[in-house]
Amino acid sequence: MGLLRAPTVQDHVALAEIELCGELMIAASAADGERLSPDRIDEVLKVGVERGERSSCR
C-alpha cells in the first residue's frame, strides 16, 4: 500500500508576501545605515509601480 499524500496547495498571496519580505531582508543587509529609509523601502517593494509593470522589473 502506497503512502497517503496530502494534495499540494499553494497560497499565491502568502508566496508573494514571502518574496517581498526576502527582498526587504536583502536590501536591509546591503544597507549602510541601521535602517532602510521609507523611500528605499518603497523602491524595494516597487510602491507606485503598476501591477503589469511589477513583474517586468526583475
C-alpha positions as CSV (number, residue, x, y, z in Angstrom):
1,M,0.0,0.0,0.0
2,G,1.4,3.4,-1.0
3,L,1.8,6.4,1.3
4,L,-1.1,8.8,1.5
5,R,0.0,12.3,0.5
6,A,-1.9,15.5,1.1
7,P,-2.6,17.4,-2.1
8,T,-0.3,20.3,-2.8
9,V,-1.9,23.6,-2.1
10,Q,-0.2,26.9,-2.9
11,D,-1.3,30.2,-1.4
12,H,-0.1,32.7,-4.0
13,V,-0.7,35.7,-1.7
14,A,1.5,34.2,1.0
15,L,4.2,33.3,-1.5
16,A,4.2,36.9,-2.8
17,E,4.5,38.2,0.7
18,I,7.4,35.9,1.5
19,E,9.1,37.1,-1.7
20,L,8.7,40.7,-0.7
21,C,10.0,40.0,2.8
22,G,13.0,38.4,1.3
23,E,13.7,41.4,-0.9
24,L,13.4,43.7,2.1
25,M,15.9,41.5,4.0
26,I,18.4,41.5,1.2
27,A,18.1,45.3,0.9
28,A,18.5,45.7,4.7
29,S,21.6,43.6,4.8
30,A,23.1,45.6,2.0
31,A,22.2,49.0,3.5
32,D,24.9,51.2,5.1
33,G,22.7,52.6,7.9
34,E,20.9,50.9,10.7
35,R,17.5,51.1,9.0
36,L,16.1,51.4,5.5
37,S,14.6,54.8,4.7
38,P,11.0,54.9,3.8
39,D,11.9,55.9,0.2
40,R,14.3,52.8,-0.1
41,I,11.5,50.5,1.3
42,D,9.1,51.9,-1.3
43,E,11.7,51.3,-4.0
44,V,12.4,47.7,-2.9
45,L,8.6,47.0,-2.7
46,K,8.0,48.8,-6.0
47,V,5.4,51.0,-4.4
48,G,3.7,53.1,-7.1
49,V,4.6,50.7,-9.9
50,E,1.6,49.4,-11.9
51,R,0.9,45.7,-11.4
52,G,1.6,44.9,-15.0
53,E,4.9,46.6,-14.8
54,R,6.0,45.0,-11.5
55,S,6.7,41.6,-12.9
56,S,8.8,43.0,-15.7
57,C,11.0,45.0,-13.3
58,R,13.1,41.9,-12.4
